Amino acid sequence: MNPLFKSTVLFLLAAAAASPAPSQTSTPAARSVPDPGKLLARSDLSRNGWESYEVVTVIKNYVDGELKEEGSFDTSIKGDDRTLVKFLNADVKGQYLLMLEDAMWIYMPNTRKPIRITPLQRLLGNASNGDVARTRYAGDYKASLKGEETVDGVECYVLDLAAQREGATYNRVELWVRRVDARPKKAEIYLSSGKHYKTIFYDAFSTVHDRLLLTQMTILDRLREGSKTIMTFSGYTPKEIPEKYFNKDYLEKLR
Amino acid sequence: MRLARQAALAVIGFAFLRAPANAQPLQYRVSLVDEGTYYRLNNASPFNPGNTVVPQATWGNVGNTGLYLGSGVLSTLLGFTATSGDISLPRYDFAVRELALDVSLGEALDLVVGKKILKWGTGYAFNPTGVVEPQRSPSDPSDRLNQNDGRNLVSLTAFFGKTSLTAVYLNDARYANSSLQWGKNELALRAYSFLGGLDISLIGHYSEGDRLELGANSSYVIGDNLELHGEILGKKGSSALFHPIVSSDNPGQIFDSYPYVPLYADSREIFLKTLLGGQYTLENGLNLALEYYHNAEGLSVQEWKRWMNFVKFQDAVQSGAVPVSPDLIVPSRMNLLWSLLTLSTRGTMRDYLFARGAYSDDTWGCEVIFFMNANDQSIVAIPTLTWKAGVSLSFYLRYAAYSGRDGSEFGSLFTTCSITLGLGVQL
């Protein structure tokens, strides 16, 4: 065997043994271990800049690269457990989604009646009701630190999230958050049956009112290959929203 | 009760005074539905043998345009309906379905005055606690033709976090013959709260000249997929009108005047309406709903049989199979027509099952409804296929089949099936 080739192979084997592959999970034992609950709470800040605010959400659903569905929503969020989503598309004008604690209702103007629904039910494309309405994971899931990993060149902590309340959208989530500031990078979603359900990429962030907030995320449906949903968030506005807006009885009064 | 009316009028004036002058931007919704239906008539129907008693169309077209306008505190829903068919001239109806002032009297108190649709029930196809609601049909729970009308009311709601208290005064007053004609005074109260994941409402309703009704409804979600709901409403006695034949074993009678009477007005029996239901959503998005409804004011199996035998007796008189004096032929025909008033679109007997399966994707929607009389096992099946041609435009094909054995409720209706082609536009 050529000695140069032999030494090259030995060098590569040694290098491979010395450093983990970029996509492989490593244990964080060598570093100080961050509190997973605090990491998750910090991660939530990139979707929730204020205690009470409004944001415009646009959802576009693509199948095999072709735009199939598009929807726009005005979302009002107050505290950890109150969200009101107003549907803006012509075919669903006047429709609202209300989240209060663990419960969700949908209000349709033609039936004039709020109907209890579950967070997992599809809102548009691959986006579940909970993807729009339940923006704070810290209260919904118990986090544990699974390891560290580099995703697309970004060093991340890997959190394993297990649902700890009825209203949590998903049963189990693996969440990658940036080491540097805990912003979410990617999530893998699993159903209670254990099926791999979705992959979420947190694509873009922008500075709004001095806060770095999520402006785009992409959801890939693992049960329907070729289906991709892009959610964009704009018009973040801190605003005091009256408490009664989050009472189910008030839905019929909204326009 | 005159005092109640005067108080209602005073509140209307107060609401106008409280209405803020700065109008919010105008919100609007336009819905347009047009559908053509072919009906296959049931010539063996005892209510309409040979299509001779109440002639039915074999085809018809219904077009409805609904316009919702809302600005500031004022909102209205206007409806324009055009109907035509093979046995009648085209008809055009305009209706103000809603016209209401909705005024906030502070952070936690709201006042509504005018004509408005309120819904209090948790059920999908049935709504026993919907004491302030317009009538609903289980074969069309979503009111696809926008036929539901609001009721004249004054409503005051106080909000306390996850709880609210509502008091409503209702009066179906109408303007006719150049004067305002007052209807019955009604008062309804509701306490609603969301406690530990449970949606719960307690309801009371009193209509002038009737007994007090008390009820409750609730809904709850278990896990990711299952929603359960229930309603109960009860009152001592019943003001519902019954044909006296339901308590007689002699069907061979011809009544000489309008026969309906409140048979159980003085009864001490508690008449209950109960609903139990749930819906389950599968991982692929298929939604399944099931409801059971019991109405103690409906006819029992025996009462239905007595009434059906009475109807068949009138049929026999009309066909000459039962010879009677010639001067009884016309009264017998009137008896046959009156007997139809026993039928209700919400079901005439006591126990019903409703099932619905619905699935939709970006382009197609599919819904199948089964509405079954659990007392005689007759059934209505309604599959609907919807094609979403665009964000605002959809087309649908709806088939309705009525079946049941001889003398059963849905097996005796005027049609055996119908097929509908429709389009819907939302702007």
Interface residues (C-beta under 8 A of the other chain):
Chain A: N61 V63 K68 E69 E70 N89 A90 D91 V92 K93 G94 L100 E101 D102 A103 M104 P109 N110 T111 R112 K113 I115 R116 I117 T118 P119 L120 Q121 R122 G125 E166 N171 L191 S192 S193 K195 Y197 L223 P242 E243 K244 N247 K248 D249 Y250 E252 K253 R255
Chain B: Q27 R29 S31 Y68 G70 S75 D102 E107 A108 D110 V112 I117 L118 K119 G121 T122 Y124 P141 S142 D143 N146 N148 T157 F159 G161 K162 T163 S164 T166 Y192 F194 G197 D199 S219 Y220 V221 G223 D224 N225 L226 E227 H229 T281 E283 N284 G285 N287 D362 T363 V391 S392 S394 Q426 L427
